[in-house]
């Protein structure tokens, strides 16, 4: 396993087997509160991972024992002038969109607090694994703002418009069992097993065609919210992008020869 640090607060681990990369939120002294510097590092790490053709799945984890991420660094924000806040906005947005726009499947491993921007980082992933200590929520209206890292758009896509409105307007926290029940969490595991299970899910994903995975994610994201005919056109375009690939030829050959495929990734 190799490691690469992006700034002081973000670590990327590339696991030698399985084509899985782990993006670690590593600001434990602040429970991974996202400062300007940390936001810039998250965006940089995501850009590097997106360009790495050897990576087939990304797992978003935390180095803090009791928190995934508690959201924006409000201590830093308290010192901002209005002009500072305006200048910081594109930096903050780039962190969340960096995770959201990863071209490969992303899995969040959540334990403890995932609040505000922390919840939004998890929502930006395709699959959310959480252990029973997880507490999630978007409390932004309780401090005079709104979810600004994608929460107002991503939460209703997971739990429905009415449920999302209730959660955002009340600013209440959702514990792990309820989060699983309403679809905010996809996989619920015992305490301390979120990272292990998320890596296992990512390994299963990464065993599949890298060309197929990227195209499937593109179709899922671009087709969401379109009417059915338009969505099917998005799917057809994605299908055409893989139909004549080396991965498709290898996948069919491996199936007929009853062996594991060796994906060329092209």
N, C-alpha and C positions, 0 to 999 in steps of 0.2 A: 504494500500500500504506500502510495506517495502522498505527500502533503504540500500544499501551497497556501501561503497566507496572503490575503488581500487586506492591506491595512492592518490595524491593530485588532479588529473585532470580528473578522470573518476568516474562517479556515475552510479550505476545500480539500477533502480526502478523495483520492481516486483509488478505488479498490481494484486490486490486481486482477481478480477474477470477476467475471460477470458484467463488465462494462457499466458499473454503477459508480456515480460520484455522489459524495455527501457534502452538502453545503452546511457548515456548522455556524450557527449564531453564537459568537464567543465573546460576549461582554458580560461575564457573570457578576461583576461588582454592581452592575446597574440592572440586573435581571433582563439583560438584552434589550433595554430601552434603545430605540433607534435614534441615534444622534445624526447630525449631518454627515459626519465622517463615516459612520457605520452604514448609512444609506448609500453613500458613494461606493463603499466597498461591496455591498450586496449587488449593486448594479454591475460593477466591474467583474465580480465573480460569475454572475449570470451570463454576461457577454462572453466570457472566456469559455464557459461550459457549453454555450450554444454553438460555438464555433468548433468545438472538439468532436470530430466525427466518431471517435471511439466511445463516446458517452451515449448510452441508450436510455438511461433513466437517472433522475436526480432525486436524492432524499434530503429534505430540509429538516435539520435537527438543531438541538440546543445543548450547550455545554453546562447550563445551569440545572441544578437538581430539582428546583421547585418551580421553574418557569420555562415556558417556551419563548415567550416575548411579551413584555407588558406594554408594548406600543411605543408611541413617540416619546422622545426624551423631553418631558415637560419642564424639567429643571433648565435645560438649554433653552427651550422655547420661552421661558419666563424672562430671559435676558434679551429677547429679540425686540428690535423696533419693528414697525410695520414694514419698513424697507427690507430688513433682514428676513422677515417671513416671506416676502415676495421672492427674494433671491433664493431662499431655500426650497421653495415649492417644487421647482422642476427636479431638484436633486432627490427630494423625497419621493416624488412620483416615479422617478426612474428605478428606484429600488423595488417598488411593488410591481411595476410593469415588467421589470427584468425577470422576476419570478413567473409572472403571468405569461410572458411571451417566450419562455423556454420552449424550444422546438421539440423537445423530447418529453415524455411523461414525467411529472413531478409528484412526489409523495411527501406529505408532511407528517412528521413524527411529533405528536403533541403530548406534553405532560404539564401539569401545573397550570399556571396562568397563561392564557393566550388572549390578550385583551387589546382592543383598539387595533392599532397597526399590526400587532402580533396575530390577532384573529384574521386580519386581512392578508397577511403573508400566507397563512394556512389556506384561506379561501382561494388564493391565487394558484394553489396546487391542484392537480387533477384528482388526487385521492388523499383523504385525511385519515390517518391512523391516530388514535388517542388511547391513553391509558385511563384508568378510573380516577386519577387525580386531576384530570383536565377540567379547567374552568374557562369557558369561552364567552366572549361578549364584545359588543361595540358600544362603549359608554360615552362616545364623543359628545352627544348632546348635553350630558351632565357637566361638561366643562366649556360649553358655549360654542362648540364647532359641530361638524358632521363627520361621519366616516369619509376620509379623503384618500384612502389607499385602495379604492375599488369596492368598499363594503356595501354601499347602497346599490351597486349593480350585481355583485357576485352573490351576496347573501340571498336575495330573492330567487336567483337561479338555482340555488340549492334547496331552499326550504319553502319557497312560494312567497308571493307578494304580501299576503296578509300576515303571515308569521314573521316575515322580515320586518314589516312595519312595526309590529308589536315589540319586537326585540330592540329595534333601533330607537323607537320613540320612548320606551321605558328605560333604556340603557341597562337592563338587568343582565346579570350573569347567568350562564347556562352551564350546569354541571354535566359531567360526562354521560350519565345514563340518558338524560333528556336530549342531549346533543345527538346521541346515536338514534334516539327514537324519532326525532324530527328531520333527520338526514343531514345535519350539520357535520356529523362525523360518519365515516363510512365503515370503519373497523374499530371496535372497542376491545381492548385487551387488558389483562391484569396490570396492576401497578408495576412500573419499571420495565415493561416489555414493549413500549411504543417504538423505540428505535430498532430493536431486534425485528419486530414484525414489519415495520416500514421497509427495512433493508431486505427482508424476505420477499415482500411484495414487489419491490423494485427489481430484485434478482429474477423473479418470475417474468416480469415485464421484459427485462433486458435479454432474456433468452430468445425473444422473438426477433423478427426481421427489423433491423434499424431503419431501412427504407419504409417498410410498412408502418412502423410505429410513428414516424414523423408525419407520414401522409394521413394516418388515421387521426392523429391529434389535430392536424390542420383542418381536416373535414369536420371534426367534432366542434372545434372552436368557431370556424367560419360559418358553419351551417346553423348554429344555435340561434334561435329567434327568427329565422327565415320561415316563410311559408313552405309547405312540403315540396312543391315543384322546384322552387329555388334551392332548397336544401339538397334535393336529389341531384341538381346540376353541380353543386359544390362537391358532393360525393363522387359524381362521375369524373370530374376533373382530377380529384385526388386518386381515383382508381386508375385513370390513364397515366398518371405520373409514376405508378408502380408496375403497371401491367407488363411492361417490356423490360423490366429491370433484371439485373443479375440475381437479386434476392428472390424474385418470383421464380426464375428458372431453377435456382438451387432449392427453394422450398418444395416445388413440385417433384424434383428429382429425389430429394431426401425422403419425401413421403412414399414414393413408389419403391424406393430401395430400402425402406424400413430402417433408416438411420437418422441420427441427429443432423440437422442442417449446419453447414459452415458458411455463415452469411458473408458474402463479399461486401455488403454495405453499399451497393451501388445499383 
